[in-house]
Amino acid sequence: MNISRITVKGQTTIPIQIRKFLGISPHDLVSFRVSEGKVILDPVKKTILDFKSSFSSDKAGIDYETVRKKVKLRVAEKVSRFSK
C-alpha cells in the first residue's frame, strides 16, 4: 500500500511506483474521476496539438486540426497494412 499526505494546498506526491506504472513524468497531466465509490487516476494522453509550440515553420497560420487529421489518416494507413 502506498500512502501520501495531503498538503494544506490540497497537493500530494504520487509515489514513484505509481508514477512508473502510469508512465507519467513531471509536467504530465492526470485526470481524476469517481467510479463505484473509488477515485480513479488516469494519465492524460498527449495529442499532436500538445506539441504545436515545439516546432517552428516558415508557413504562417498552420491549421493544426488539418495536420492532426492527416497524421491520423497516415497512422490508419500504416496500421491497415500491418493487419493484412
ZAFI-848187 format. One line per field, with one value per atom (N, C-alpha, C, O): residue number from 1; residue in three letters; atom name; x, y, z. Coordinates in Angstrom, 1 decimal, padded with zeros to 4 digits. Layout:
N
i = c(NUM_...) .
aa = c(ALA_...) .
at = c(CA_...) .
X = c(X_...) .
Y = c(Y_...) .
Z = c(Z_...) .
! end
This chain:
84
i = c(1_1_1_1_2_2_2_2_3_3_3_3_4_4_4_4_5_5_5_5_6_6_6_6_7_7_7_7_8_8_8_8_9_9_9_9_10_10_10_10_11_11_11_11_12_12_12_12_13_13_13_13_14_14_14_14_15_15_15_15_16_16_16_16_17_17_17_17_18_18_18_18_19_19_19_19_20_20_20_20_21_21_21_21_22_22_22_22_23_23_23_23_24_24_24_24_25_25_25_25_26_26_26_26_27_27_27_27_28_28_28_28_29_29_29_29_30_30_30_30_31_31_31_31_32_32_32_32_33_33_33_33_34_34_34_34_35_35_35_35_36_36_36_36_37_37_37_37_38_38_38_38_39_39_39_39_40_40_40_40_41_41_41_41_42_42_42_42_43_43_43_43_44_44_44_44_45_45_45_45_46_46_46_46_47_47_47_47_48_48_48_48_49_49_49_49_50_50_50_50_51_51_51_51_52_52_52_52_53_53_53_53_54_54_54_54_55_55_55_55_56_56_56_56_57_57_57_57_58_58_58_58_59_59_59_59_60_60_60_60_61_61_61_61_62_62_62_62_63_63_63_63_64_64_64_64_65_65_65_65_66_66_66_66_67_67_67_67_68_68_68_68_69_69_69_69_70_70_70_70_71_71_71_71_72_72_72_72_73_73_73_73_74_74_74_74_75_75_75_75_76_76_76_76_77_77_77_77_78_78_78_78_79_79_79_79_80_80_80_80_81_81_81_81_82_82_82_82_83_83_83_83_84_84_84_84) .
aa = c(MET_MET_MET_MET_ASN_ASN_ASN_ASN_ILE_ILE_ILE_ILE_SER_SER_SER_SER_ARG_ARG_ARG_ARG_ILE_ILE_ILE_ILE_THR_THR_THR_THR_VAL_VAL_VAL_VAL_LYS_LYS_LYS_LYS_GLY_GLY_GLY_GLY_GLN_GLN_GLN_GLN_THR_THR_THR_THR_THR_THR_THR_THR_ILE_ILE_ILE_ILE_PRO_PRO_PRO_PRO_ILE_ILE_ILE_ILE_GLN_GLN_GLN_GLN_ILE_ILE_ILE_ILE_ARG_ARG_ARG_ARG_LYS_LYS_LYS_LYS_PHE_PHE_PHE_PHE_LEU_LEU_LEU_LEU_GLY_GLY_GLY_GLY_ILE_ILE_ILE_ILE_SER_SER_SER_SER_PRO_PRO_PRO_PRO_HIS_HIS_HIS_HIS_ASP_ASP_ASP_ASP_LEU_LEU_LEU_LEU_VAL_VAL_VAL_VAL_SER_SER_SER_SER_PHE_PHE_PHE_PHE_ARG_ARG_ARG_ARG_VAL_VAL_VAL_VAL_SER_SER_SER_SER_GLU_GLU_GLU_GLU_GLY_GLY_GLY_GLY_LYS_LYS_LYS_LYS_VAL_VAL_VAL_VAL_ILE_ILE_ILE_ILE_LEU_LEU_LEU_LEU_ASP_ASP_ASP_ASP_PRO_PRO_PRO_PRO_VAL_VAL_VAL_VAL_LYS_LYS_LYS_LYS_LYS_LYS_LYS_LYS_THR_THR_THR_THR_ILE_ILE_ILE_ILE_LEU_LEU_LEU_LEU_ASP_ASP_ASP_ASP_PHE_PHE_PHE_PHE_LYS_LYS_LYS_LYS_SER_SER_SER_SER_SER_SER_SER_SER_PHE_PHE_PHE_PHE_SER_SER_SER_SER_SER_SER_SER_SER_ASP_ASP_ASP_ASP_LYS_LYS_LYS_LYS_ALA_ALA_ALA_ALA_GLY_GLY_GLY_GLY_ILE_ILE_ILE_ILE_ASP_ASP_ASP_ASP_TYR_TYR_TYR_TYR_GLU_GLU_GLU_GLU_THR_THR_THR_THR_VAL_VAL_VAL_VAL_ARG_ARG_ARG_ARG_LYS_LYS_LYS_LYS_LYS_LYS_LYS_LYS_VAL_VAL_VAL_VAL_LYS_LYS_LYS_LYS_LEU_LEU_LEU_LEU_ARG_ARG_ARG_ARG_VAL_VAL_VAL_VAL_ALA_ALA_ALA_ALA_GLU_GLU_GLU_GLU_LYS_LYS_LYS_LYS_VAL_VAL_VAL_VAL_SER_SER_SER_SER_ARG_ARG_ARG_ARG_PHE_PHE_PHE_PHE_SER_SER_SER_SER_LYS_LYS_LYS_LYS) .
at = c(N_CA_C_O_N_CA_C_O_N_CA_C_O_N_CA_C_O_N_CA_C_O_N_CA_C_O_N_CA_C_O_N_CA_C_O_N_CA_C_O_N_CA_C_O_N_CA_C_O_N_CA_C_O_N_CA_C_O_N_CA_C_O_N_CA_C_O_N_CA_C_O_N_CA_C_O_N_CA_C_O_N_CA_C_O_N_CA_C_O_N_CA_C_O_N_CA_C_O_N_CA_C_O_N_CA_C_O_N_CA_C_O_N_CA_C_O_N_CA_C_O_N_CA_C_O_N_CA_C_O_N_CA_C_O_N_CA_C_O_N_CA_C_O_N_CA_C_O_N_CA_C_O_N_CA_C_O_N_CA_C_O_N_CA_C_O_N_CA_C_O_N_CA_C_O_N_CA_C_O_N_CA_C_O_N_CA_C_O_N_CA_C_O_N_CA_C_O_N_CA_C_O_N_CA_C_O_N_CA_C_O_N_CA_C_O_N_CA_C_O_N_CA_C_O_N_CA_C_O_N_CA_C_O_N_CA_C_O_N_CA_C_O_N_CA_C_O_N_CA_C_O_N_CA_C_O_N_CA_C_O_N_CA_C_O_N_CA_C_O_N_CA_C_O_N_CA_C_O_N_CA_C_O_N_CA_C_O_N_CA_C_O_N_CA_C_O_N_CA_C_O_N_CA_C_O_N_CA_C_O_N_CA_C_O_N_CA_C_O_N_CA_C_O_N_CA_C_O_N_CA_C_O_N_CA_C_O_N_CA_C_O_N_CA_C_O_N_CA_C_O_N_CA_C_O_N_CA_C_O_N_CA_C_O_N_CA_C_O_N_CA_C_O_N_CA_C_O) .
X = c(000.8_000.0_000.9_001.9_000.6_001.3_000.4_-000.8_001.1_000.4_001.1_002.3_000.3_000.8_000.0_-001.2_000.6_000.0_-000.5_000.1_-001.7_-002.2_-001.7_-001.8_-001.2_-000.7_-001.9_-003.0_-001.6_-002.7_-003.2_-004.3_-002.4_-002.9_-003.6_-004.1_-003.8_-004.5_-003.6_-004.1_-002.3_-001.4_-000.9_-000.9_-000.4_000.1_001.2_001.3_002.1_003.1_002.6_002.2_002.6_002.3_003.5_004.6_003.4_004.6_005.3_004.6_006.6_007.3_006.9_006.8_006.5_006.0_004.7_004.6_003.9_002.6_002.9_002.4_003.9_004.2_004.9_004.5_005.7_006.3_005.2_005.3_004.3_003.3_002.4_002.0_002.1_001.3_002.1_001.5_003.4_004.3_004.2_004.2_004.0_004.0_005.2_006.0_005.5_006.7_006.3_005.1_007.2_006.9_006.3_006.7_005.3_004.6_003.5_002.8_003.5_002.4_001.1_001.0_000.0_-001.3_-002.0_-001.7_-002.8_-003.5_-005.0_-005.2_-005.9_-007.3_-007.8_-007.3_-008.8_-009.4_-010.9_-011.5_-011.4_-012.9_-013.3_-012.5_-014.5_-015.1_-015.9_-016.8_-015.6_-016.4_-016.6_-015.7_-017.8_-018.2_-017.6_-017.1_-017.6_-017.2_-015.7_-015.1_-014.9_-013.5_-013.0_-013.6_-011.9_-011.3_-010.3_-009.4_-010.4_-009.6_-008.6_-009.1_-007.4_-006.4_-005.9_-005.3_-006.0_-005.6_-004.6_-004.8_-003.5_-002.7_-003.4_-004.2_-003.2_-003.9_-002.9_-001.8_-003.4_-002.6_-002.4_-003.3_-001.2_-000.9_-001.4_-001.4_-001.7_-002.1_-001.1_-000.3_-001.2_-000.3_-000.4_000.5_-001.6_-001.8_-001.0_-000.7_-000.6_000.2_001.6_002.3_002.0_003.4_003.4_004.5_002.3_002.3_003.3_003.8_003.6_004.6_006.0_006.9_006.2_007.5_008.2_009.4_007.5_008.0_007.9_007.0_008.9_008.8_008.5_008.8_008.0_007.7_007.8_007.6_008.1_008.2_006.8_006.6_005.8_004.5_003.7_003.7_003.1_002.3_000.9_000.3_000.3_-001.0_-001.3_-002.2_-000.5_-000.7_-002.0_-002.3_-002.8_-004.0_-003.7_-003.6_-003.6_-003.2_-004.2_-003.9_-005.5_-006.6_-006.4_-006.6_-006.0_-005.8_-004.6_-004.6_-003.5_-002.3_-002.7_-002.3_-003.5_-003.9_-004.7_-004.4_-005.6_-006.4_-005.5_-005.6_-004.5_-003.5_-002.7_-002.5_-002.3_-001.5_-002.3_-001.8_-003.5_-004.4_-004.6_-004.7_-004.8_-005.0_-003.8_-003.9_-002.6_-001.4_-001.2_-000.7_-001.4_-001.3_-002.3_-001.9_-003.5_-004.5_-004.1_-004.3_-003.5_-003.0_-001.9_-001.9_-001.0_000.1_-000.4_000.0_-001.4_-001.9_-002.7_-002.6_-003.4_-004.1_-003.2_-003.5_-002.0_-001.0_-000.5_-000.3_-000.3_000.2_-000.8_-000.4_-002.1_-003.1_-003.6_-004.4_-003.0_-003.4_-002.7_-002.9) .
Y = c(-001.2_000.0_001.2_001.3_002.2_003.5_004.5_004.6_005.3_006.3_007.7_007.7_008.7_010.0_011.1_010.9_012.1_013.1_014.2_014.6_014.8_015.9_017.2_017.3_018.2_019.4_020.4_020.1_021.5_022.5_023.1_023.6_023.0_023.4_022.3_022.6_021.2_020.1_019.3_018.5_019.4_018.7_017.5_017.3_016.5_015.3_014.8_015.3_013.9_013.3_012.0_011.2_011.7_010.4_009.5_009.8_008.4_007.6_007.1_006.9_007.0_006.6_005.4_005.3_004.4_003.1_003.3_002.8_004.2_004.5_005.4_005.1_006.3_007.2_006.3_006.5_005.3_004.4_003.6_003.4_003.0_002.2_003.0_002.4_004.2_005.0_005.6_006.1_005.6_006.2_007.7_008.3_008.3_009.8_010.4_009.8_011.6_012.4_013.8_014.1_014.5_015.9_016.7_016.5_017.5_018.3_017.5_018.2_016.2_015.5_015.8_016.2_015.6_015.8_014.4_013.4_014.5_013.3_013.8_015.0_012.9_013.2_012.3_011.3_012.9_012.2_012.0_012.9_010.8_010.6_009.6_008.9_009.7_008.8_007.7_008.0_006.5_005.3_004.3_003.8_004.0_003.0_003.2_002.3_004.5_004.9_005.0_005.1_004.8_004.9_006.1_006.4_006.7_007.7_007.0_006.3_007.3_006.7_007.9_008.9_007.6_008.5_007.9_006.8_008.7_008.3_009.3_010.5_008.8_009.8_010.3_009.6_011.6_012.2_012.0_012.4_011.3_011.0_012.3_013.1_012.5_013.7_013.5_012.4_014.6_014.6_015.5_016.1_015.5_016.3_017.8_018.6_018.2_019.6_020.0_021.2_019.1_019.4_019.8_020.4_019.5_019.7_020.9_021.2_021.6_022.6_023.7_024.3_024.1_025.1_024.6_025.4_023.3_022.8_022.9_022.7_023.2_023.2_024.6_025.3_025.0_026.2_025.9_024.9_026.9_026.7_028.1_029.1_027.9_029.1_029.6_030.7_028.7_028.9_029.6_029.1_030.7_031.3_030.7_030.3_030.7_030.2_028.7_028.4_027.9_026.4_026.0_026.4_025.2_024.7_023.3_022.3_023.3_022.1_021.0_019.9_021.4_020.4_019.7_018.4_020.3_019.6_018.7_017.6_019.2_018.4_017.1_016.0_017.3_016.2_015.2_014.0_015.6_014.7_013.9_012.7_014.6_014.0_012.9_011.8_013.2_012.3_011.1_009.9_011.3_010.1_009.2_008.0_009.9_009.1_008.3_007.1_008.9_008.1_007.0_005.9_007.2_006.1_005.0_003.8_005.4_004.4_003.6_002.3_004.2_003.5_002.5_001.4_002.9_002.0_000.8_-000.3_001.1_000.0_-001.0_-002.2_-000.4_-001.3_-002.2_-003.4_-001.7_-002.5_-003.7_-004.8_-003.4_-004.4_-005.4_-006.6_-005.1_-006.0_-007.0_-007.8_-006.8_-007.7_-009.0_-009.8) .
Z = c(000.0_000.0_000.0_000.8_-000.8_-000.9_-000.2_-000.5_000.7_001.4_001.1_001.1_001.0_000.7_001.5_001.6_002.0_002.8_001.9_000.9_002.2_001.5_002.2_003.4_001.4_002.0_002.2_001.8_002.9_003.1_001.8_001.8_000.7_-000.6_-001.4_-002.5_-000.7_-001.4_-002.4_-003.2_-002.2_-003.1_-002.4_-001.2_-003.2_-002.7_-003.7_-004.8_-003.2_-004.1_-004.5_-003.6_-005.8_-006.3_-006.1_-006.7_-005.4_-005.1_-006.5_-007.5_-006.4_-007.6_-008.3_-009.5_-007.5_-008.1_-009.0_-010.0_-008.5_-009.2_-010.4_-011.5_-010.3_-011.5_-012.6_-013.7_-012.2_-013.2_-013.8_-015.0_-013.0_-013.5_-014.6_-015.6_-014.3_-015.1_-016.3_-017.3_-016.2_-017.2_-017.3_-018.3_-016.1_-016.0_-015.5_-014.7_-015.9_-015.5_-015.1_-015.2_-014.5_-014.1_-015.3_-016.5_-015.0_-016.0_-016.8_-017.6_-016.7_-017.4_-016.7_-015.5_-017.4_-016.9_-016.4_-017.1_-015.4_-015.0_-014.8_-014.5_-014.9_-014.7_-013.5_-013.2_-012.8_-011.7_-012.0_-012.6_-011.7_-011.8_-010.7_-010.1_-010.4_-009.3_-010.0_-010.8_-009.7_-010.3_-009.2_-008.5_-009.0_-008.0_-006.6_-005.9_-006.2_-004.9_-004.7_-003.6_-005.8_-005.8_-006.7_-007.7_-006.4_-007.2_-008.1_-007.7_-009.4_-010.5_-011.0_-011.3_-011.0_-011.5_-012.9_-012.9_-013.9_-015.3_-015.9_-015.7_-016.5_-017.3_-018.5_-019.1_-018.8_-019.9_-021.1_-021.1_-022.1_-023.3_-024.1_-024.3_-024.6_-025.4_-026.8_-027.4_-027.5_-028.9_-029.6_-029.0_-030.9_-031.7_-031.4_-031.5_-030.9_-030.6_-029.4_-029.2_-028.5_-027.4_-027.8_-027.0_-029.0_-029.4_-030.4_-030.9_-030.6_-031.7_-031.4_-032.4_-030.2_-029.9_-030.0_-029.8_-030.1_-030.1_-031.5_-031.6_-032.5_-033.9_-034.5_-034.2_-035.3_-036.0_-037.4_-037.9_-038.1_-039.5_-040.2_-039.7_-041.5_-042.4_-042.7_-043.1_-042.7_-043.1_-041.9_-040.8_-042.2_-041.1_-041.0_-042.1_-039.9_-039.7_-040.0_-040.7_-039.4_-039.6_-039.0_-037.9_-039.7_-039.2_-038.6_-039.3_-037.3_-036.6_-036.6_-036.5_-036.8_-036.9_-038.2_-038.2_-039.3_-040.5_-040.4_-040.9_-039.8_-039.6_-038.8_-039.1_-037.7_-036.9_-037.7_-037.6_-038.6_-039.4_-040.4_-040.6_-040.9_-041.9_-041.1_-041.7_-039.9_-039.2_-038.8_-039.0_-038.4_-038.1_-039.3_-039.2_-040.5_-041.7_-042.0_-042.4_-041.9_-042.2_-041.3_-041.7_-040.0_-039.0_-039.3_-039.3_-039.7_-040.0_-041.3_-041.3_-042.2_-043.4_-043.0_-043.5_-042.2_-041.8_-041.0_-041.2_-040.1_-039.3_-040.2_-040.0_-041.2_-042.1_-042.9_-043.2_-043.2_-044.0_-043.1_-043.6_-041.8_-040.9_-040.5_-040.1_-040.6_-040.1_-041.2_-041.0_-042.4_-043.5_-043.5_-044.4) .
! end
